[in-house]
């Protein structure tokens, strides 16, 4: 009897994971098996990863990526998990939770590992009397994720401050240095989203600023975020990108969707562009509600919203 395509893919994946385990053992790389991913995302939904690695330095990150490439195993790099919806069936292959977060300040340039939280970078910049990154206090993710998505808030975005990026290329297994222009930034876009390049380190060009004035702006943005976003509830940040000349939250609220619910997921009453989940919620509920919001807004306003959050993992059985 001929095996089904799904069965063949399953056997190939299992064989790849066996190779990965052997390589990891030989090189002293620590991996964990069948690790729940919900606790390491801000939405707190989703299933397990076949393997999870948690590098704490850039060298460890590169070693994991090289091992996955050699074993021919699918991989996914995550940071704080702040814009992810992990499928209830989890993520097949290797998930790398980047915890490399070294930070260096040299004059007006702040450089850091991709796993450094944006909040940490804002604090380091403030302490050093450097301005231009205050808006980053409203970004819950890491530097790597912020570069990947060209994250922004309060009129600022990564594109305005990035000097260069050191990225790992899966095609060659090597690092390359990319200038700001080479990153091909656009609104919540970059080449990293489409070419699978992995941000390893990045440098930001900031400006001198009075520490007290910088701290005051950070506090202002922090207070504004706390007043307008459902920070006390499980969420993945803004669900949709703002369409040109408008705001996704306004369109969703105008369509009467604040408080709309699908199982364990609901549209936030505080900010309509956020979906929040109950404890032990289901990723399938989040996706179904998000699709309902999109279709309702399209019908009500004629605007087709684009996702800002990312759906990752094995979704096929849930669709």
N, C-alpha and C positions, 0 to 999 in steps of 0.2 A: 504494500500500500504506500502510495506517495504521500509524504508529509505535507501538511498545509504550509503556505508561506509564513503564517504566524508561528507555527511550530519550528520551522527552520530558523526564523529570526530569533526565537527563544533559545535554541541550541547554540546559535552563533554568539549570542550575548553571554550565555553561561560560560562558553569556552573563553570568551574575552575576559570575563571576570576572573576566571581561573588564572589566566595569564597575568592579569593585573595583580592578583594576590601573590603570585610567585615573584614578580618583579619587585613588589613592595617589600616582601620578606627579604629578598636579596639586598635591597638598598636601605633597609632600616626605616622604611616609610610606614607610619601607623595609619591603618584604615579600620573603620568600623563597618559592620554589616547590618543591613535592614534597620537603618536609623530613622525614626520619625522626624519629618521635616517641619511639621506644624509648629513645634516649639521654637524654631529658629526663624520664623517669619512673623511679621507684625500682624498679619491677618489671622494667624493661628489655625489654618486649615490645611488639609492635604495629607497624603500618605508618606511612606518611607522612601529612602534612597537605598538602592542596592548596596552601594558603598559610599562612605562619607570620609573625606579627609579635611583636616583643619590646619593648614599651614600657618605658622606664626612669623615667618620671615619671607621675603621675596624669593630667596634661594629655595626654601621649602615649597613655595608655590610652583616655581619652575620645575622642581623635581617631580611633583605630582602631575603636572601637565605633560612632561616628557614621558612619564610612566604610562599615562593613559594613551598617549599617541603611539608608543611602542606596542602596547597591548591591543591597540585598535578598539578601544572602548569609548562609547559616547560619554561626554563630560559636560558638566554645567558648573560655572563659577558663580557663586552668590556672595553677597556681603552681609548687610543687616537684614536682608529679606524683606525690605520695606515696600517694594512695588511688585511683589510676586503673588500669584495665585497658583499653588501647587495642586495638581490633580489629586483626587481622592485615592487613586491607585498609585500615587507616588511618582518617582523619577527613576527610570531604568538607567543603569550604568553608574558612573561616578559623579557625585556632587562634591564640589570643592568649596568649602566655606572659608573664604579668605579672611584670616585674622592677622595678617601682616600689617602693622600700623605704625611703623617708625616715622617720625616727623623731624624735618631739619629746616632751619631758618638760616639763610645766608643773605644778608642785606635785605633787599625787598623781595627776595624770592623764597617762597615756602614750598618745600618739596616733601613728598610723603609716599609711603607704600599705598597701594590701591585699597587695602583693607582698612585704612584709617577712617573713622567716622567723620562726617562733615562737621558735626558739633565739636569734636576735638580740634579740628583744624581752625575753626572760628575762634576757639578759646586760645589756641597758640598764637594766632595772628593778633588777637586783641592784646595779649600779654606782651607781644613784641612791638606794639604800636604800629601795626600794619593795617591799612584800610582797603576795602574793596571786596571783602568776603563776608561782610556782616549778614547779608541775605542768606548765607549758607546755614544759619541757625534754624531755618525753617525746612531744611532738607534732612530727613531722617536717615538717609542711607550713607554709604561710604563714598570716598573719593572716586574709586573705580566705577561705581554705579552712576555717580554724578557726571563723570566724563562720558560714559557709555550713552547716557540719555540726554546729554547737554542740559542737565537739571538747572532749574532756576526758580527764583521767587523774588517778590518785591522789586521787580525791574532789573534784577541781576541774573546772570547765567554763566555757566562755566566757560563758554566761548569767549567771554570778555576778558578772562583772566588767565587762561591756560597758555603757558609758554611752550611746553612740549610734553610728550607722553612717551614712556618706554613700554612697548607692547610686544607680546609674544604672538608669533605667527604660527598657527597650527600647520600650515602648508610646509614650512621649512623647519619648524621646531626652534627657531631663533628669535632673539630680541631685535627689535628695530626701533629707532627713535623717530617719532613723528612730530612735525611742527603743528602749530595751531591750524594752519591752512590745510595741511594734509589730513586732518581729522574730519574734514567735510561736515562741519557742524551746520545744523539748521534747527528750527524750533523742535525741541525734544528729539533731535535726530543726530546721528553721527555715523561714520563708516563702521564703527565697532558693532553696531546692531546688525549689520548685513554681511560682514566679512569674518565674523568669529574671532577677530583679534582680541586678545586679552590684555586689558590694562594692568600693568605690573607696578609702575610708579608714574607719578606726574609732578610737574612743577608749575606753580602759579606765580605770576608776576603781580605783586601788590604795590601799594603806595604808602608812603609814610603818613601816619595819622596820630593825633593825640590820643593816647590810650583811653582817657575818660570819655572822649567824644565817640570813639569806636565802641566802647562798652555801652554807651547810652543808646546807640543805634541798634546794637545787638539786643538789648533789653526791650526796646520798642518792638522789634520784629517778633521777639519771643512772646511778648504779651499779646500781640495781634494774633499770632497763630493759636495761642491758648484760648482766645476769645471766640475764634471763628471755626475751629476744627475740632472734631470729636476725639481728642487725644486720649481720653480716659477709656475709649472703647477700642476693640480690635478692628483695625482697618489697614488698608494697603496704600494709603495716600490717595491722591486724585485718581479717579477711575478713568476719566476721559481727558484728552487734550482740549484746550480751549480752541474753538473754531475761530477763524479770522474775524476780528472785530466784535467778538462776543465772548461770553463765559459759559462753559458747559454747565456749571452749577445753576446759573440763571435759567437756562433752557430746560433743565430737568425740573426745577421748581415750578416754572411756568406751565409745564405739562402735568402738574399735579401729582408728582411722584415722590415728594418728600414723605418718608415713612412707609413707602411701598415695601412689601415683604414677599420673600420667596423662601419658605422653610426657615432655615436658621440665619438667613441673610436679610438685611433691610437697608433702604436708603436712609442715610443719617438725617435726623431732624435738625441738626445743627448746620450742616453743609451738604447740599444735595449732590455734590460731586464725590461724595464718599459713600462707600458701602461698608457697613459694619456687620460683624458676625457675633453670634452667641457662642458661649463656651461649647466645645465639641461640635462646632459647626461643620458644614459640608461645603467643599469647594464647588460641587455641582450646583448648589443653591446660589452661590455667588455668581457663577457664570450665567445661569438661567436668568437671574435678576438683571444682570448687566445687559444681556441681550434684549430683555424686555424694555429696559430703559432706552436703549438705542432705538428700537423700533417705534416706541411711543413718541420719542422726541422727533424722529424723522416724520412721523405722521402729523404731529402737532405743528412743527415749524419748518419742515422741509430740510433740516440740517442733519447730515449724517455724521455722528460723532465718531472719532477715532480713539482707540484705547491708548491710555498712557501706562496702565498696568500691563504686566506680562503674564500670560497663562503658560505654565510650563509643566512638563511631565506627560504621563500616559493618559490622555483625555479620551481616547477612542471609545471605550465602553460607556463613557458618561454622555456622549453626544447623541 
